[in-house]
Amino acid sequence: MSLLLILILLAVAAFLIWWLIFETEGVYLGRRAVIALYDLYAHRYDRIKQFDETADLTLIAEPILERIAPQTDPLILDLATGTARLPLIMARHARFEGHVIGVDASRRMLDKAREKICSARFESFITLLQQDASELPFGDGCSDVVTCIEALEFMPCPKRALAEMIRVLRPGGLLLATIRIDTRWMPDRTWSEERMRLELEALGMRDIDVMIWQEDYSQVWAWKAGDSPVVGPAQLEVILQSARQVPITYVV
Ligand SMILES: C[S@@+](CC[C@H](N)C(=O)[O-])C[C@H]1O[C@@H](n2cnc3c(N)ncnc32)[C@H](O)[C@@H]1O
């Protein structure tokens, strides 16, 4: 009987460890745990994910540029940029003449990102900042486009992170975020399409469009209500000056 009890306890403990570390990537253990896990796996991240660059160009870079046309030189803030997936596909797109600021809290993910950016010689298109994406050091409305791919659910508070994304987007600017399709395993962190629409509407977003994108994620596109002049890469220096008021670990 006591052996059976021990086996049951071991099985429960194994399940808890699997759920807390692997299935939910540390989100219920706090921000430091999430970042420590990404630091630990940074060198294997791209191998695990096996991104299809052609698909990303067609399904991420091209639709961003189509939506903001005729502007080809947006200032993009990519929050939780990881190993620079989005900055690199934007820089590779033939029509892109703008600049991407990639923000991530994991130093090792950013080190990988920097390696890839330097070997592709795309330094002039991309700046990296080590920073918590839910407390951005930028002024209101400082970007034309804000993106956050496969990452909202990892923020300490997705609701606050979404509000912060919209704060730094200019009126009339474009948001691209993602939500997980299966919301069962990360309660309170992953949002249904309906919840995402409600949150965005409450934050003043319009023309919300949710599209199934890949097996695990949907893309969520939305525009910030209002209108304002485009920001463009010329504003980069000004934005980075405001960023330097808080500790920035490095800028490529
Ligand atoms: C699944 S990866 C996605 C990376 C990239 N967007 C992509 O599509 O490959 C999640 C990223 O979120 C970052 N992250 C998690 N919490 C964060 C936070 N509070 N602030 C900034 N980055 C965070 C992690 O370091 C990791 O690089």
The ligand as a Gaussian input file, in Angstrom:
#p B3LYP/6-31G(d) Opt

LIG

0 1
 C        8.841000      31.500000     -27.883000
 S       10.067000      32.778000     -27.859000
 C        9.542000      33.751000     -29.244000
 C       10.699000      34.487000     -29.851000
 C       10.407000      35.143000     -31.205000
 N        9.351000      36.139000     -31.118000
 C       10.075000      34.103000     -32.239000
 O        8.974000      34.141000     -32.817000
 O       10.939000      33.242000     -32.467000
 C        9.584000      33.761000     -26.469000
 C       10.578000      34.894000     -26.170000
 O        9.987000      35.737000     -25.188000
 C       11.039000      36.257000     -24.382000
 N       10.434000      36.792000     -23.166000
 C        9.716000      36.125000     -22.229000
 N        9.306000      36.957000     -21.274000
 C        9.744000      38.198000     -21.615000
 C        9.631000      39.487000     -21.031000
 N        8.954000      39.685000     -19.887000
 N       10.201000      40.535000     -21.660000
 C       10.884000      40.359000     -22.815000
 N       11.038000      39.162000     -23.408000
 C       10.475000      38.096000     -22.814000
 C       11.945000      35.062000     -24.192000
 O       13.231000      35.438000     -23.759000
 C       11.920000      34.459000     -25.596000
 O       12.972000      34.972000     -26.379000

